[in-house]
Amino acid sequence: MIRVYLRGLLLLCVFSSIEVTNASTSAGDKNTKPNFIFFIADDMSPHMFNNLPQGKGKNLTPNLDRLISEGTFLSNLYVASPVCTPSRYNVLTGNYASRAENIQFLNSTKSNDGQTVIQWNSFISPGKEKTIGHHLGGLGYKTGFVGKNHVVESVSQLVENEKPNLDADPRDPKIKALLEYRYEALQKNIKKSGFDFADSLYHNNPNWLGINALAHQNMDWFTDAGLRFIDTYQKEPFFLYFATTLPHSPTDPEHSWKSDPRITAKGILEKAPNVQPSRDSLEMRVKEAGLEDTGQENLLWLDDALGALVDKLKSVGQLDNTIIVFFNDHGQNAKGTLYQGGIKSQAFVWRKSGFKCGAICDVPVSNIDFMATILELASGENPTKGISDGYSFAPALEGKKYQPRESMYFELGYVRALIKGKYKYLAIRYPEYGKKMTLGGRKKLLEDYNNFRASFGSDAINHDHTLPFGHLEMIPGGGGAEFATYSKKSGIFAPDQLYDLEVDPEELNNLADKPEYQTVLKELKKELVEYIDDLPGDFDI
């Protein structure tokens, strides 16, 4: 079989380049290329989308609803590596996370007998790896980065061999100076990664910043930076990467929509931002919609941020010339695994003039494809050949002839997976030292993991060191992100798993040992090996 999908092959040469629709802009504006807002949400679930059966009529998200109804929903979207860091790496580089070049990732590969282990470790090395920011900059764009990082390496955020002081006072002059130093270092690292503007940044999730007093959400702070970016660069083509920390935890009111609006990852502001509908109005609007006691306030808070960005674009005359991509970073129903609930996610693309494919684009799309697609929409051609693992699906949006990939590849932790047609194959492999680990070694491994979680104020997930290792983390019982899935999958620990997704979408009936499926299993294994051989690191199928 000839493998159609090769690294760097984005479209067959017979495809014609797309025609980019440039709507009218304000008088005297020099911007003729489309602007882009890439809005990435954190840990949304299907029930949070009113256009999906799981959420229909349950959510107060007027801005999200309007853009989805006017735009194109990507109904067959996958995430190559479904946890925060590698998913963002996929988006910003257009590559699989096993191509990461940061020291932490390379050292992890060495310590795992040459096997790449994709977790929260695939960081973009500033000044070393090219991102969508670099590529758009080469096309004359101004680029901005706002909100959650968790992908650009910034070693200054950590103090080596020192546990965080959870009770530190951010108003203490020494702590304040340290916070400012780290924040400025983070800004510099993000700018070195292809962005002209970087502000209102959380290096990690609020609960993992290391100071309890700052473990709060602040959507208003993000939005303030986003609006300032648009104001600054409204006369030039621009790209804004706008990454929320919601609806990821913490979601309790006191640490999210009801918290002190001056609390940020940078420290305590002197004055709170005033760029969205007031936080006091969140509860009132939810109650008026008859959705009280459903936790809708944080989702509405996120929706208000999207609305504020749209209003700003309109006020500066750039809404008609802007493409908005909304992407949920990964699936929530089986987070931390390569099962369908983890790798299937939600996204839509909006443009004032719409896309010719209509309300739904059902071609298979991976999050590694966003960069190639945006660059083609920006330039009218696909300039990423040889530098990206992604396909551009711009022709599919424009209703043109499109050749989708024949198979889709996934990688996370100690698992690799492939979907081809209706079949899906998963392989779980641990390095030799893991397979030979004694009970004493497993006990210490679990204790160290639980102590690490405790150092950031998080509870232990499990205390039984005799449980099988996880998929994402080689921890007895698995890590926190994947633990909830274990009780739902009867064959989750089988090293080889084959599923017929048409008849078994919940992946409950493993066919890998059935004689009548050995031909299918062999074919999928062979194709998975082709992907793995094209990527760094070892993985023995």
C-alpha positions in Angstrom: 0.0 0.0 0.0 1.3 3.4 -0.9 1.0 5.8 2.1 -0.7 8.9 0.9 0.1 11.0 4.0 3.7 12.0 4.2 5.3 14.7 6.4 5.2 18.0 4.6 2.7 16.9 1.9 -0.1 19.2 2.5 -2.1 19.1 -0.8 -1.7 17.4 -4.1 -0.2 19.7 -6.7 -3.2 19.4 -8.9 -5.2 21.5 -6.5 -5.6 25.1 -7.4 -4.8 27.7 -4.8 -7.8 29.2 -3.0 -9.2 32.6 -3.5 -9.1 34.5 -0.3 -12.1 36.8 0.2 -11.1 40.2 1.5 -14.0 42.1 2.8 -14.0 45.9 2.9 -12.1 47.6 5.6 -12.2 51.1 7.1 -11.2 54.1 5.1 -7.5 54.5 4.7 -6.7 51.1 6.1 -3.7 49.4 4.5 -4.7 46.0 5.7 -5.9 43.8 2.7 -5.0 40.4 4.1 -7.4 38.7 6.5 -6.8 39.0 10.2 -7.1 36.0 12.5 -8.3 35.5 16.0 -7.4 32.0 17.3 -9.5 31.5 20.4 -8.5 28.4 22.3 -10.7 27.2 25.2 -9.4 24.9 28.0 -11.3 21.7 28.8 -14.7 22.4 27.3 -17.1 19.5 27.2 -19.6 18.6 24.4 -22.5 19.6 26.7 -21.2 23.2 26.7 -22.0 23.6 23.0 -25.7 24.3 22.2 -25.3 23.1 18.6 -24.4 19.6 19.8 -27.1 17.1 21.1 -25.4 16.9 24.5 -25.8 20.6 25.1 -28.7 21.8 23.1 -30.5 24.6 24.9 -28.5 24.1 28.1 -26.0 27.0 27.8 -26.1 30.8 28.0 -23.5 31.5 25.3 -25.0 34.0 22.9 -21.8 35.0 21.2 -20.6 31.4 20.7 -24.0 30.4 19.4 -24.1 33.3 16.9 -20.7 32.6 15.5 -21.3 28.9 15.2 -24.6 29.6 13.4 -22.9 31.9 10.9 -19.7 30.0 10.6 -18.5 26.4 9.7 -18.4 23.8 12.4 -15.7 21.2 12.1 -17.7 18.1 12.9 -14.8 15.6 12.4 -12.1 17.3 14.4 -9.4 15.3 16.2 -6.6 16.2 18.6 -3.2 14.4 18.0 -2.2 14.5 21.6 -5.1 15.3 24.0 -3.7 17.1 27.0 -2.9 20.8 27.3 0.8 21.1 26.4 1.1 18.9 23.4 -2.2 20.0 22.0 -0.9 23.6 22.0 2.4 22.4 20.5 0.4 20.8 17.7 -1.5 24.0 17.0 1.4 26.5 17.1 4.0 24.4 15.2 1.8 22.3 12.9 3.8 19.3 14.0 3.4 16.2 16.1 4.6 16.7 19.7 7.2 14.0 19.4 9.2 16.5 17.3 9.7 18.7 20.4 13.3 19.8 20.9 13.3 21.2 24.5 15.7 19.8 26.9 13.1 18.3 29.2 11.5 16.4 26.4 14.9 15.1 25.0 16.0 14.0 28.5 12.7 12.2 29.0 13.3 10.3 25.8 16.7 9.3 27.0 15.4 8.1 30.4 12.7 6.1 28.7 15.1 4.0 26.6 14.8 6.2 23.5 11.0 6.1 23.6 9.3 9.5 23.2 6.7 10.0 26.0 4.3 12.9 25.2 2.9 14.5 28.3 3.1 18.0 29.6 6.7 18.2 28.5 6.6 19.0 24.7 7.5 22.7 25.0 8.4 25.0 22.2 12.1 26.0 22.5 12.3 29.8 22.1 14.4 30.9 19.2 14.9 27.2 18.1 11.6 26.0 16.8 9.4 27.9 14.2 5.8 28.6 15.1 2.8 30.0 13.2 3.9 33.4 14.6 7.2 33.2 12.7 5.5 32.1 9.5 2.8 34.8 9.6 5.4 37.3 10.5 7.2 36.5 7.2 3.9 37.3 5.5 3.8 40.7 7.0 1.5 40.0 10.0 1.7 41.3 13.5 1.3 38.5 16.0 0.0 38.4 19.6 -0.1 35.9 22.4 -2.6 36.3 25.3 -3.6 34.1 28.2 -2.6 30.6 29.0 0.9 29.5 27.9 1.7 26.0 29.0 3.6 25.4 25.8 6.5 27.9 25.4 9.5 26.9 27.4 10.4 29.4 30.1 12.8 27.9 32.7 12.8 31.1 34.7 9.3 30.1 36.0 10.8 27.4 38.2 13.2 27.6 41.0 15.2 24.4 40.8 15.2 22.1 43.9 12.8 24.4 45.7 9.2 23.6 46.5 6.8 26.5 45.9 5.7 28.5 48.9 2.0 28.1 48.6 1.3 30.6 51.3 3.6 33.3 49.9 2.1 36.9 49.9 2.2 38.4 46.4 2.3 41.9 48.0 5.5 41.1 49.8 8.2 43.2 48.0 10.5 40.2 47.5 7.7 38.0 46.1 6.4 40.8 44.0 9.9 41.4 42.5 10.2 37.6 41.8 6.8 37.5 40.1 7.7 40.5 37.9 11.0 38.9 37.0 9.4 35.7 36.0 6.6 37.4 34.1 9.1 39.5 32.0 11.1 36.4 31.3 8.0 34.6 30.1 7.1 37.5 27.8 10.6 37.5 26.3 10.4 33.7 25.7 7.1 34.0 24.0 8.3 36.9 21.8 11.3 34.8 20.8 8.8 32.2 19.7 7.4 34.3 17.0 5.1 36.8 18.7 5.3 40.6 18.6 3.0 41.0 21.6 2.7 38.9 24.7 0.7 40.0 27.8 -1.9 38.8 30.4 -0.1 35.5 30.6 -0.6 32.5 32.8 2.5 30.2 32.5 0.3 27.3 33.7 -3.2 26.6 35.0 -4.1 28.9 38.0 -3.8 26.0 40.5 -0.2 25.3 39.4 1.3 28.7 39.6 2.8 27.9 43.0 1.1 30.6 45.1 -2.4 30.0 46.5 -3.2 33.7 46.6 -2.9 33.9 42.8 -4.8 30.6 42.0 -7.7 32.5 40.5 -9.2 32.9 37.1 -9.3 36.3 35.4 -10.9 36.4 32.0 -11.2 40.2 32.1 -7.4 40.5 32.3 -7.0 38.3 29.2 -9.6 40.3 27.3 -8.0 43.6 28.3 -4.7 42.5 26.6 -6.6 41.1 23.6 -8.3 44.5 23.0 -5.0 46.4 23.4 -3.4 44.2 20.8 -6.2 44.8 18.3 -6.0 48.6 19.0 -2.3 48.6 18.5 -2.2 46.7 15.2 -5.6 47.4 13.6 -4.0 49.1 10.6 -1.9 46.0 9.8 -2.8 42.4 9.2 -2.7 40.6 12.6 -3.0 37.2 14.2 -4.0 36.9 17.9 -3.6 33.7 19.8 -6.1 34.1 22.6 -5.9 31.2 25.1 -8.3 31.0 28.0 -7.8 29.1 31.3 -11.6 28.4 31.4 -13.5 26.2 31.8 -10.6 24.3 33.3 -10.5 24.4 37.1 -10.6 26.2 39.4 -14.3 26.8 38.7 -15.6 27.4 42.2 -17.0 31.0 42.3 -14.5 32.3 44.8 -11.6 31.4 42.6 -13.2 32.3 39.3 -16.1 34.7 38.4 -16.6 35.9 41.9 -13.0 36.4 42.8 -11.1 39.7 43.2 -10.8 41.0 39.7 -7.4 42.5 40.5 -5.8 39.0 41.1 -3.6 37.9 38.1 -0.8 35.5 37.5 1.5 38.5 37.5 0.4 39.6 40.9 -2.3 42.0 42.4 -3.2 44.8 40.0 -3.8 48.3 41.4 -6.9 48.6 39.2 -9.2 45.9 37.9 -9.8 45.7 34.1 -13.2 47.0 32.9 -13.6 45.5 29.4 -16.4 43.0 29.7 -19.9 43.0 31.2 -19.5 43.2 34.9 -19.0 40.1 36.9 -21.9 41.0 39.1 -24.1 40.7 36.0 -23.1 37.1 35.3 -25.2 35.6 38.1 -28.1 37.8 37.2 -28.1 36.9 33.5 -27.8 33.2 34.3 -30.7 33.4 36.7 -32.9 35.3 34.2 -32.2 32.5 31.7 -33.4 30.0 34.2 -30.0 28.3 34.4 -29.2 29.0 38.1 -27.3 26.2 39.9 -25.8 24.9 36.7 -22.4 26.5 36.9 -23.1 28.6 33.8 -21.4 31.7 35.1 -17.8 30.7 34.0 -19.0 29.7 30.6 -20.9 33.0 30.1 -17.7 34.8 31.4 -15.8 33.1 28.6 -18.5 33.9 26.1 -18.4 37.6 27.2 -14.7 37.6 26.3 -15.4 36.3 22.8 -18.1 39.0 22.5 -15.8 41.7 23.6 -13.2 40.7 20.9 -15.9 40.7 18.3 -17.2 44.2 19.4 -13.6 45.6 19.3 -13.1 44.2 15.7 -16.3 45.9 14.7 -15.5 49.2 16.3 -12.2 49.5 14.5 -13.6 48.4 11.2 -11.9 45.0 11.0 -14.7 42.5 11.8 -15.5 42.0 8.1 -11.8 41.3 7.4 -11.2 38.8 10.3 -11.4 35.1 10.4 -12.1 33.6 13.9 -11.1 30.1 14.7 -12.5 28.7 18.0 -10.9 25.5 19.2 -11.4 23.4 22.3 -8.0 22.1 23.3 -9.0 18.4 23.5 -11.9 16.1 24.5 -13.0 15.8 28.0 -14.9 12.5 28.1 -11.7 10.5 28.1 -9.1 13.1 28.8 -5.5 11.9 29.0 -6.1 8.9 26.7 -6.3 8.2 23.0 -9.9 6.9 23.2 -12.5 8.7 21.2 -13.6 10.9 24.1 -10.1 12.3 24.4 -9.1 12.8 20.8 -12.5 14.1 19.4 -13.0 17.8 20.1 -14.9 20.8 18.9 -13.9 23.7 16.7 -15.5 26.1 14.2 -14.2 28.7 11.7 -16.1 32.0 11.2 -15.8 34.6 8.5 -18.3 37.4 7.8 -18.8 36.3 4.2 -19.0 32.6 5.3 -17.4 29.6 3.7 -18.7 27.8 0.6 -18.8 24.4 2.3 -21.6 25.8 4.5 -22.5 25.2 8.2 -20.7 21.9 8.5 -17.2 20.7 7.4 -17.2 17.0 7.9 -13.7 16.1 6.5 -11.3 14.6 9.0 -9.3 17.4 10.5 -6.5 17.3 13.1 -5.3 20.1 15.3 -1.9 19.9 13.6 -3.8 21.2 10.5 -4.7 24.7 11.8 -1.3 26.3 11.0 -1.3 25.1 7.4 -4.9 26.2 6.9 -4.4 29.6 8.4 -1.3 30.2 6.3 -3.2 29.3 3.1 -6.1 31.5 4.0 -3.6 34.3 4.7 -1.6 34.0 1.5 -3.7 32.2 -1.0 -1.1 29.4 -1.2 0.3 26.7 1.1 3.8 27.7 2.2 4.3 25.0 4.8 5.6 22.2 2.5 8.5 20.4 4.2 8.1 22.2 7.6 4.8 20.8 8.9 3.0 17.5 9.6 -0.3 19.2 8.9 -2.7 19.3 6.0 -4.4 22.5 5.0 -8.2 22.0 4.9 -8.7 25.5 3.4 -9.9 23.9 0.1 -12.5 22.0 2.0 -13.8 25.2 3.6 -13.9 26.9 0.2 -15.9 24.0 -1.4 -13.0 23.0 -3.6 -11.7 19.5 -4.4 -10.0 18.1 -1.3 -8.1 14.9 -0.7 -8.4 14.0 3.0 -5.7 11.9 4.7 -6.3 8.1 4.5 -5.5 7.6 8.2 -5.0 9.6 11.3 -2.2 9.3 13.9 -2.2 9.9 17.6 0.4 9.9 20.3 0.2 10.3 24.1 2.2 9.0 27.0 3.1 5.4 26.4 0.4 4.9 23.7 0.2 5.3 20.0 -3.0 5.0 17.9 -4.2 5.0 14.3 -7.6 5.4 12.8 -8.2 4.1 9.2 -11.7 3.8 7.9 -13.9 2.4 10.6 -11.1 0.7 12.5 -8.9 2.0 15.3 -5.7 0.4 16.7 -4.0 1.3 20.0 -0.6 0.1 21.2 0.6 0.5 24.8 4.3 0.0 25.4 6.4 0.7 28.4 10.2 0.9 28.5 12.1 -2.1 29.9 12.8 -0.5 33.3 9.1 0.0 33.8 8.2 -3.6 32.9 10.9 -4.9 35.3 10.1 -2.5 38.2 9.7 -4.2 41.6 6.8 -3.7 43.9 9.0 -1.5 46.1 10.0 0.6 43.1 6.3 1.0 42.2 5.4 2.0 45.7 8.1 4.7 45.8 7.1 5.9 42.3 3.5 6.4 43.5 4.6 8.1 46.7 6.8 10.5 44.8 4.0 11.3 42.4 1.5 12.0 45.2 4.0 14.2 47.1 4.6 16.2 43.9 0.8 16.8 43.6 0.7 17.8 47.3 3.4 20.4 46.8 1.0 22.2 44.5 -1.9 21.7 46.9 -3.6 18.9 44.9 -4.9 15.6 46.4 -3.6 12.2 45.7 -5.5 10.2 43.0 -4.6 6.7 44.2 -2.7 4.9 47.0 -2.6 1.4 45.5 0.8 0.7 44.0 -0.2 -2.7 42.7 -2.5 -1.3 40.0 -1.4 -1.3 36.3 0.4 1.7 35.0 -1.5 4.4 33.2 -1.5 5.3 29.5 -0.4 8.9 29.9 1.8 8.5 33.0 3.7 5.4 34.1 2.1 5.7 37.5 0.3 2.8 39.3 -3.4 3.5 38.7 -2.5 6.3 36.2 -2.2 10.0 36.7 -4.9 12.5 37.5 -5.9 13.3 34.0 -6.6 9.7 33.0 -7.8 8.0 36.2 -11.5 8.7 35.7 -11.5 6.7 32.4 -10.3 3.4 33.9 -13.6 2.3 35.3 -15.3 2.9 31.9 -13.1 0.7 29.7 -12.9 -3.0 30.4 -9.9 -3.7 28.2 -8.0 -0.5 28.9 -4.7 -2.3 30.0 -4.4 -4.6 27.0 -1.2 -3.9 25.2 -2.9 -4.2 21.7 -6.4 -3.0 21.1 -8.5 -3.0 18.0 -12.0 -1.4 17.7 -14.7 -1.2 15.0 -15.8 2.4 15.6 -19.0 2.0 13.6 -20.5 -0.8 15.7 -18.5 0.0 18.9 -18.1 3.8 19.2 -17.5 3.5 23.0 -14.5 1.2 22.4 -15.6 -1.6 24.8 -15.1 -4.7 22.6 -11.4 -5.3 21.9 -11.0 -7.3 18.6 -7.2 -7.6 18.6 -7.2 -11.3 19.7 -10.0 -12.4 17.4 -8.7 -14.6 14.5 -11.1 -13.0 12.0 -9.5 -9.5 12.5 -5.8 -10.4 12.2 -5.6 -9.1 8.7 -7.0 -5.7 9.7 -4.8 -5.6 12.8 -1.7 -6.4 10.7 -2.6 -3.6 8.2 -3.1 -1.0 10.8 0.0 -2.0 12.7 2.0 -1.6 9.4 0.6 1.9 8.8 1.2 3.0 12.4 4.9 1.9 12.0 5.2 4.2 9.0 4.2 7.2 11.1 6.4 6.2 13.9 9.4 5.7 11.6 9.0 9.2 10.3 9.1 10.7 13.9 11.9 10.9 16.5 12.2 8.3 19.1 11.5 4.6 19.3 8.2 2.7 19.8 8.2 -1.0 19.4 5.0 -2.2 17.7 
